Amino acid sequence: MSDFRCFAALAGAAVLTAGLLVGCGKSPFSRTQAEDKNKPEPAVPVEVAPVTRGAIEGTVKGRSNLEAEEEVKIFARTSNRVTELLAEEGLTVEKGAVLLRLEDDIQQTQVKKAEVRLEKATQEFERQKALFEQNLISEQMFHDAQFELKQLELALDDARRELEYTVVRAPIGGTISHRLVKYGDLVNVNQHLFDIVDFESIVARVYVPERELATLQVGQPVRVKVASGGTQIYAGRVDRIAPVVEAKTSLVKVTVGFPEIGALRPGMYVDAEIVTDPRTNVLLLSKRSLVYDGDQFYVYRLVPDRKVERVLLEPRLEDRFNIEPTGGFKEGDLIVVAGQTGLKDAARVRLPEDPDPTEKKAADEDADLSAAK
C-alpha cells in the first residue's frame, strides 16, 4: 500500500510540474516553435545573367499578300482566227513583242479600198481647188471637197488600225502568266487572250497601326519571309507610305518594294518586319528575367549578402530575346533569369556555384563523427 501511495505522489508531482511550466510559458513545444520562427528562411536556388551591351532594333510587323504593280490583261481588239501563236505561259517578253497573229485578209482588203477612195478624193480635191482659185466654183463646193478628203483620210486610218489589231503585242515587258487562247481559235472582240506580269514590280502592301506612323520613313529596310514556311529572308525597303489613315481600321498602308525578288511570286502570303530604330552598344536584359505584374514588368537584381531586390523595368525597345531598359541598370548587373517565380524582394538566394546547405550539413556531421571516433 505504501508503494502505491508513493507512485501516486510522484505522478501528481510530475503533472504539477508540467502545469507550472505551461503556465510560465516554458513548455518545450513553445520553445521549439520560437526557435523555428527565429530560424532564417532557406535560400532560394536561382540562376543569374549579367546585363550586357549589344545591338537591338525597333520593328513594326505586318502580313500581306504579294502583288505585282505592273500586271496587264490583254484583250482582242478585232475578230478573226488565230493563225500564229508565239507566246506561252512562263515566257518572258519585252514590251512590243508579238504574242499572236490573226487572219488579216479582210483587214488588208479594207485598207486597200480606203487607199483607193482616198486617192480618188485627193485628185478631186486638187481639181476643186484649182477651180476655186479661178473663182469658177463657190466656196461651199470647195469646203465640201475638203471635208470629203478629211473623212476618207480618217477612214484609211481606221482601216490601218484594224489591220494592226490582227497582230497582238505585249503592252509591257514581263512574263506570260496566263494564256487563254489556242492556235486556230476564232477570236472575238474583247476576248481575254493573255495575262502579263512584271515580276520586278512585286510589292507587299502592309497595314500597320496608326500609332507607328511617326516611326515610319521611306527607304527603311524591311525583312520579308514567306509565311508558309522556310527560313529564307528577303530584303525589302519602304517605297511609299499612305498619306491618310483608314478611318474604319486606324491602319496605315505601307508599300514595300524589293531590289531583288528571288523566289518571290505574286499571291504569296508573307511576314514583313520594318526596321524603324536600329540601335547599337546599348544595355540589354534577357527576356528570361521578366516577372509580370499586371501591365508592368519587374526583374530581380542580385545585391550583396546573396539577396535580391525587385526592380521595375521600363522598356525602350525589345526584340525576340532581349529588352533595352530606359534606365536603372548598368553593365554587369546580375539579373535573375531562372527561379524568380515566387521570389520576394530582399529574399536570400543561392547560386549554382554556392554549396548546397543540406550537403554542407551532412559533411559537417560526418566530420564531427570522425573527430569523435
Number of C-alpha atoms within 10 A of each C-alpha: 5 6 8 8 9 11 11 11 11 11 11 12 12 12 11 12 12 15 13 13 13 14 10 9 12 12 14 11 10 12 12 10 11 10 10 11 10 8 9 9 10 11 15 17 15 18 18 19 18 18 18 16 16 13 13 22 17 16 20 17 16 17 19 18 17 21 20 17 15 15 20 19 14 19 16 19 18 21 18 20 17 20 16 16 16 12 18 15 14 14 12 16 20 13 11 12 17 17 18 20 20 25 18 21 11 12 20 15 13 18 19 14 15 19 19 13 15 21 15 12 20 19 12 15 20 14 13 22 20 13 14 17 11 9 10 11 14 11 13 10 13 19 15 13 18 18 12 15 21 15 13 20 17 13 19 21 15 15 21 18 15 20 21 18 18 23 20 23 18 23 16 17 20 23 21 22 18 16 16 12 16 15 14 14 12 15 20 14 11 12 16 17 18 22 19 25 24 20 21 19 17 24 26 30 22 24 21 21 16 15 10 13 17 8 14 19 17 13 13 16 18 22 18 24 19 21 15 9 8 8 8 11 13 18 18 23 21 23 17 16 18 13 10 11 16 14 8 6 11 13 19 22 20 24 17 27 23 20 12 13 16 11 8 21 16 17 13 14 18 20 18 26 19 26 20 18 14 11 13 10 10 14 21 23 27 19 15 15 22 22 21 10 9 6 5 12 15 15 22 26 22 22 14 6 9 14 18 23 17 16 16 17 21 15 15 11 18 18 12 8 11 19 22 25 19 12 12 9 18 14 13 12 16 20 27 24 22 14 14 22 10 7 18 13 12 16 17 21 22 17 15 11 7 9 10 13 12 9 10 11 11 11 12 12 12 12 11 11 10 9 8 7 5
